[in-house]
Amino acid sequence: MPRTAVVWFRRDLRVHDHPALSRAVAEHDRVVPLFVVDDRLLVGRWASANRAWHLAGALERLADAIAERGGTLAVVRGDPRSVVVEVAREVGATTILATRDLSPYARGRDEAVAAASAAHGIAFLAGRGQLVHEPEELRRDDGGPYAVFSPFQRRWEALPIRDPLEAPVAIRSDPLPSAAGSTILEVLGDRRPTADPELLLEPGEPAARRRLARWATSDALRDYDQGRDRLAEDGTSRLSQDLRWGTLSPVEVLERCAGPGRGRERFRAEIAWRDFYTHLLWREPSVLRRSFRREFDALSWSSDDQAVQAWREGRTGYPIVDAAMRQLLATGWMHNRARMIAASFLTKHLLVDWRVGEAHFMEHLVDGDPASNNGGWQWAASTGTDPQPYFRIFNPTLQGRRHDPDGSYVRRWVPELAGLTGPDIHEPPPGRYLEPIIEHGAARRRALDAYGAARSSAGG
């Protein structure tokens, strides 16, 4: 009997440096590539039309890559806790291989699949591929997990990194009978983004590899430590959605971007942050519901719905905040410095619960990742691990002048101010723009009082 394995794709939509796929091809006679469209992810808490659009494109490119190697990607819709095992039994597979997914939902899903597989004598093997280093590999000397980034990064940098794997030359598989005749778009349904399709980056592994090739040899990478916070410049990698969907391997990204210099060193730190927040969520899944720093669960958040809506639509009266929020709506992406400014404004100026902002970002971000998005929001709100101290409150006007000194970013996304030039665009003359919905000084004092009261009530 031929040895058959199912390779279950999830957040690893690539053929290069794919440990599960490479192992399946090397150890089995036949391989059945499978993707299960899970309604819980399409319409659940973190549903996003933009990510669904990107997923559809990435799956089409993955199907092409597998077909070029002689295989067929089966895309079926249903509950993966039952569907994956049903497919394995249909094709007579003895093994299901997958890339480990560390989110709370994915862990519960995979435990259910493992149990169902074992009941039918099928092995379920989930291994590395989503991160550079697995959570079990990074612990303090006393065995505990890291809650501060700097020592985490030092240990992360010291660990050896595996070599990237080549894409399989051939994938020997037959079409899945039960999925015959169904196209990816038919299974997924009509997936129209809320962002402007013309401004969304092309999805899929080939486009991701082109972006990586350009970034790895760019002046922007060399100067990343200096240019990464300049909002109007092309100083970031734009690889975040590719890492989120696994159309690029983080190990290959590190290898391609390796080398001396402060820019490359700073970029490596961003990859380490991605591992850090994923490890944190793996160990502390409660952070998706409550503050990592428990004393701030007692914060008295505001419930000003009008202010929240103004923030969502980019109508706060602060040009840099409004530009950031409009960029998000138009492109499904936001510069990281702009994310920090927008998040600080919501949580500190408007004193709105960080979970409101977390949900809005997850609704629109093509690169929306539960771990990184949660980590960033809790950092900005000063409620998370290794946080921005609560008494450091961004002044949006000064942030705009510092990171968009000539106003190019604001003019791009706030066309009402296109006639203004230079740093004064961040504090328009009276009558030239919307009035700020809250004055910075008053907002700062209110935030300090609220955070101080929460700490006092918790005995901090």
C-alpha positions in Angstrom: 0.0 0.0 0.0 1.3 3.5 -0.8 2.1 5.7 2.2 -0.2 8.7 2.1 0.0 11.9 4.2 -2.3 14.9 4.4 -0.5 18.3 4.7 -3.0 20.6 6.4 -2.2 24.3 5.5 -3.3 27.1 7.8 -1.0 30.1 8.4 1.7 28.7 6.2 0.5 29.3 2.6 3.8 28.6 0.8 6.0 25.8 -0.6 9.4 27.3 0.2 10.8 26.5 3.7 7.8 24.5 4.7 9.0 21.8 7.1 5.7 19.9 7.2 5.4 19.8 3.4 9.0 18.8 2.9 8.7 16.0 5.4 5.5 14.7 3.9 7.1 14.7 0.4 10.3 13.0 1.7 8.6 10.3 3.8 5.4 9.4 1.8 4.5 8.1 -1.6 1.4 10.4 -1.9 0.7 13.8 -0.4 -2.7 15.4 -0.1 -2.4 19.2 0.4 -5.5 20.5 2.2 -6.9 23.8 3.4 -10.1 23.9 5.4 -12.2 27.1 5.3 -13.3 27.5 8.9 -16.4 29.6 9.4 -15.3 30.4 12.9 -12.5 32.4 11.4 -14.5 34.0 8.6 -17.3 35.3 10.7 -16.0 35.0 14.3 -14.6 37.6 16.7 -11.7 38.5 14.5 -13.4 38.4 11.1 -12.1 40.7 8.4 -13.1 41.2 4.8 -9.7 42.5 4.0 -7.9 39.4 5.4 -10.5 37.1 3.7 -9.7 38.8 0.4 -5.9 38.3 1.0 -6.5 34.7 2.0 -8.3 34.0 -1.3 -5.5 35.3 -3.3 -2.8 33.5 -1.3 -4.7 30.2 -1.7 -4.9 30.7 -5.4 -1.2 31.2 -5.7 -0.5 28.2 -3.4 -2.7 26.1 -5.6 -0.7 27.2 -8.6 2.6 26.4 -6.9 1.4 22.9 -5.9 0.0 22.2 -9.4 3.3 23.2 -11.0 4.8 20.4 -8.9 2.3 17.8 -9.9 -0.1 18.1 -6.9 -3.6 19.4 -6.2 -4.6 21.6 -3.3 -8.0 20.6 -1.9 -10.0 23.5 -0.4 -13.0 22.4 1.5 -15.4 24.2 3.9 -16.4 23.0 7.3 -15.4 22.4 10.9 -11.7 21.3 10.8 -12.1 19.3 14.0 -14.0 16.8 11.9 -13.2 17.6 8.3 -9.4 17.0 8.5 -9.8 13.5 9.8 -12.6 12.8 7.3 -10.2 13.8 4.5 -7.4 11.7 5.9 -9.7 8.6 6.1 -11.0 9.3 2.6 -7.5 9.1 1.1 -6.2 6.4 3.4 -3.6 8.7 5.0 -1.7 7.4 8.0 -0.3 10.8 8.9 -1.5 14.4 9.1 1.2 17.0 9.1 0.8 20.7 9.8 2.7 23.8 10.9 2.1 24.5 14.6 -0.3 27.4 15.2 0.0 28.8 18.7 -3.1 31.0 19.1 -5.6 29.9 21.8 -8.3 28.9 19.3 -5.8 27.0 17.1 -4.5 25.1 20.1 -7.9 23.9 21.1 -8.7 23.0 17.5 -5.5 21.0 17.0 -6.0 19.1 20.3 -9.4 18.1 19.0 -8.0 17.0 15.6 -5.2 15.1 17.4 -7.7 13.2 19.5 -10.0 12.4 16.6 -7.0 11.3 14.5 -5.7 9.0 17.2 -9.1 7.4 17.5 -8.7 6.2 13.9 -5.1 5.3 14.1 -3.8 8.4 12.3 -0.8 10.3 13.5 -1.2 14.1 13.8 2.2 15.9 13.7 2.3 19.7 14.1 5.9 21.2 14.0 7.8 24.4 13.6 7.5 26.9 10.8 5.4 29.8 12.0 8.1 31.3 14.2 11.9 31.5 14.4 12.1 29.9 17.8 9.4 27.8 19.6 8.1 28.9 23.1 9.6 25.9 24.8 13.1 27.0 23.6 13.1 30.3 25.3 12.9 30.3 29.1 14.7 32.2 31.8 17.5 30.6 33.8 14.9 29.8 36.5 12.7 28.0 34.0 10.0 30.8 33.8 8.8 32.6 30.8 10.1 36.0 29.7 7.9 39.0 30.3 10.4 41.7 29.3 11.6 42.0 25.7 15.3 42.9 26.2 16.4 39.6 28.0 14.1 37.7 25.7 15.8 39.1 22.6 19.3 38.4 24.0 18.4 34.7 24.5 16.5 34.7 21.1 19.6 36.0 19.3 21.9 33.4 21.0 19.9 30.4 19.9 20.9 28.7 16.6 18.5 29.1 13.7 17.8 26.2 11.4 18.6 26.4 7.7 15.7 27.2 5.3 14.4 24.4 3.2 14.1 24.4 -0.5 10.6 24.0 -2.1 9.8 20.4 -3.1 10.6 19.7 -6.7 7.6 17.4 -7.1 4.4 16.8 -5.0 2.9 13.4 -5.8 -0.9 13.6 -5.2 -4.3 12.9 -6.7 -7.2 15.3 -6.5 -9.5 14.8 -3.5 -12.7 13.2 -4.9 -15.0 14.9 -2.4 -13.5 18.3 -3.4 -13.5 17.8 -7.2 -14.8 20.6 -9.3 -14.9 23.2 -6.5 -12.9 26.4 -7.1 -11.3 28.3 -4.2 -13.6 31.3 -4.7 -16.6 29.1 -4.8 -15.6 27.6 -1.5 -14.7 30.9 0.1 -17.6 32.8 -1.3 -17.6 36.4 -2.5 -14.7 38.1 -0.6 -14.7 41.8 -1.3 -12.4 43.9 0.8 -13.5 47.0 2.6 -10.2 48.7 1.6 -9.5 50.0 -1.9 -8.4 47.0 -4.0 -6.0 49.2 -5.9 -4.2 50.0 -2.6 -3.9 46.5 -1.3 -0.7 44.6 -1.8 -0.8 41.6 -4.1 -1.3 38.4 -2.0 0.4 35.1 -2.3 3.9 33.6 -2.1 5.3 34.8 -5.5 4.5 38.5 -4.7 5.8 38.0 -1.1 9.1 36.7 -2.4 9.5 39.6 -4.7 8.9 42.0 -1.8 11.5 40.2 0.2 14.1 40.2 -2.6 13.6 44.0 -3.0 13.8 44.6 0.8 16.8 42.5 1.4 19.0 44.5 -1.0 17.5 47.9 -0.3 19.0 51.1 1.1 15.9 51.2 3.3 17.0 48.0 5.1 20.5 49.3 5.5 19.1 52.5 7.1 16.1 50.9 8.8 17.2 52.1 12.3 17.0 55.7 11.0 14.1 55.5 8.5 11.6 53.1 10.1 9.7 55.9 11.9 9.4 58.3 8.9 5.8 58.1 8.0 5.9 59.4 4.5 8.9 57.4 3.3 9.1 53.8 2.0 11.2 52.8 5.0 9.5 49.7 6.1 9.6 46.1 4.7 5.9 45.8 4.0 6.3 42.0 4.8 3.9 41.9 7.8 1.0 40.4 5.9 3.4 37.9 4.3 4.6 36.7 7.7 1.0 36.8 9.1 -0.2 34.4 6.4 3.0 32.4 6.1 3.6 33.2 2.5 7.1 33.9 3.8 9.0 32.0 6.4 10.5 34.1 9.2 13.6 32.0 9.1 14.1 32.7 5.4 13.4 36.4 6.0 16.1 36.5 8.6 18.6 34.7 6.4 17.9 37.0 3.4 18.2 40.1 5.6 21.3 39.0 7.5 24.4 41.0 7.7 26.2 43.8 9.7 24.9 47.2 10.4 22.4 48.9 12.7 19.6 48.9 10.2 19.7 45.1 9.8 20.1 44.6 13.5 17.0 46.7 14.2 15.0 44.8 11.6 16.0 41.5 13.3 14.6 42.9 16.5 11.2 43.4 14.8 11.1 39.7 13.9 12.1 38.9 17.6 9.1 41.1 18.8 6.8 38.9 16.6 8.1 35.8 18.4 7.9 37.5 21.8 4.2 38.4 21.5 3.3 35.0 20.1 5.1 33.3 23.0 3.3 35.5 25.4 -0.1 34.6 24.0 0.8 30.9 24.1 1.7 31.2 27.8 -1.0 33.8 28.8 -4.0 33.3 26.6 -6.1 35.5 29.0 -4.4 38.6 27.5 -7.0 38.4 24.7 -9.7 39.2 27.3 -8.0 41.2 30.0 -4.9 43.3 30.9 -1.6 41.5 31.3 -1.0 43.9 34.2 -3.9 43.0 36.4 -3.9 46.3 38.3 -5.2 48.1 35.2 -8.3 45.9 35.0 -9.7 48.4 37.4 -9.3 51.4 35.0 -12.4 53.5 34.6 -12.6 53.6 30.8 -14.7 56.3 29.0 -17.8 55.2 27.0 -17.9 58.2 24.6 -19.3 56.5 21.5 -19.1 59.8 19.4 -15.5 60.2 20.2 -14.8 56.6 19.3 -16.6 56.9 16.0 -14.6 60.1 15.2 -11.4 58.2 15.9 -12.5 55.3 13.7 -13.3 57.6 10.8 -10.3 59.9 11.1 -12.1 63.0 12.4 -10.4 63.7 15.7 -9.1 67.1 14.7 -5.5 65.9 15.1 -4.1 65.6 11.5 -1.6 62.8 12.3 -4.2 60.7 14.1 -6.7 61.2 11.3 -4.2 60.4 8.6 -3.3 57.2 10.3 -6.9 56.1 10.7 -7.8 57.0 7.1 -4.8 55.1 5.8 -6.1 52.0 7.7 -9.5 52.3 6.1 -8.1 52.8 2.6 -5.3 50.3 2.5 -5.9 47.7 5.2 -2.5 48.6 6.6 -1.0 51.3 8.8 2.6 52.3 9.4 3.8 51.0 12.8 4.6 54.5 14.2 1.1 55.6 13.1 -0.3 52.6 14.9 1.4 53.7 18.1 0.2 57.2 17.7 -3.4 56.2 17.0 -3.5 53.6 19.8 -2.1 56.1 22.3 -4.7 58.7 21.3 -7.6 56.3 21.8 -6.4 54.9 25.1 -4.8 57.9 26.7 -6.5 61.0 25.2 -10.0 59.5 24.8 -9.5 57.0 27.7 -11.2 54.3 25.7 -10.6 50.6 26.5 -7.8 49.2 24.4 -10.0 46.3 23.4 -12.1 48.7 21.4 -9.1 49.7 19.3 -7.8 46.1 19.2 -11.1 45.0 17.6 -11.2 47.9 15.1 -7.6 47.1 13.9 -8.4 43.4 13.6 -11.4 44.2 11.5 -9.4 46.1 8.9 -5.7 45.0 9.0 -4.6 42.6 6.3 -1.7 41.7 8.6 -4.0 41.5 11.7 -2.5 38.9 14.0 -4.1 38.2 17.4 -0.7 38.1 19.3 1.0 41.0 17.7 -2.0 43.2 17.6 -2.9 42.5 21.2 0.7 43.1 22.3 0.9 46.4 20.5 -2.4 47.6 21.9 -1.6 46.6 25.4 1.9 48.2 25.1 0.3 51.5 24.0 -2.3 51.3 26.7 0.4 50.6 29.3 -1.5 47.5 30.4 0.7 44.8 28.9 4.1 43.2 29.3 7.1 45.5 28.9 4.7 48.4 28.4 5.0 52.1 27.5 4.9 53.6 31.0 1.4 55.0 31.7 2.8 58.5 32.4 4.3 58.8 29.0 1.5 60.1 26.8 2.2 60.9 23.2 1.5 64.5 22.2 0.0 63.9 18.7 1.1 67.3 17.4 4.7 66.8 18.4 4.6 63.2 17.1 3.4 64.5 13.7 6.1 67.2 13.6 8.8 64.6 14.5 7.8 61.8 12.2 6.2 63.7 9.4 8.2 66.9 9.4 7.2 68.2 6.0 3.6 67.0 6.3 3.7 64.7 3.3 2.0 61.8 5.1 -0.9 64.0 6.3 -1.4 65.6 2.9 -1.6 62.1 1.4 -4.4 61.0 3.7 -6.1 64.2 4.8 -6.6 66.0 1.5 -8.4 68.9 3.2 -5.0 70.0 4.3 -3.2 69.7 1.0 -2.7 73.4 0.8 -0.6 73.5 4.0 3.1 72.8 4.0 5.8 72.2 6.6 5.4 71.3 10.3 2.5 73.7 10.8 0.2 71.2 9.0 0.1 69.3 12.3 -1.5 72.3 14.1 -3.7 74.0 11.4 -4.8 77.6 11.8 -8.3 78.1 13.4 -11.0 77.4 10.9 -8.7 75.5 8.5 -9.5 72.1 9.9 -11.7 70.2 12.3 -11.5 71.4 15.9 -9.7 68.8 18.1 -12.2 66.7 20.0 -10.2 67.0 23.1 -7.4 69.3 24.3 -4.1 67.5 24.8 -3.3 69.0 28.2 -6.7 68.1 29.7 -6.6 64.7 28.2 -3.2 64.0 29.7 -4.3 65.1 33.2 -7.4 62.9 33.0 -5.4 59.9 31.9 -2.8 60.3 34.6 -5.6 60.6 37.2 -7.4 57.5 35.9 -4.2 55.3 35.7 -3.1 56.5 39.1 -6.4 55.7 40.6 -6.3 52.2 39.1 -2.9 51.6 40.6 -3.9 52.9 44.0 -7.0 50.7 44.1 -4.9 47.7 43.3 -2.3 48.6 45.9 0.3 49.5 43.2 
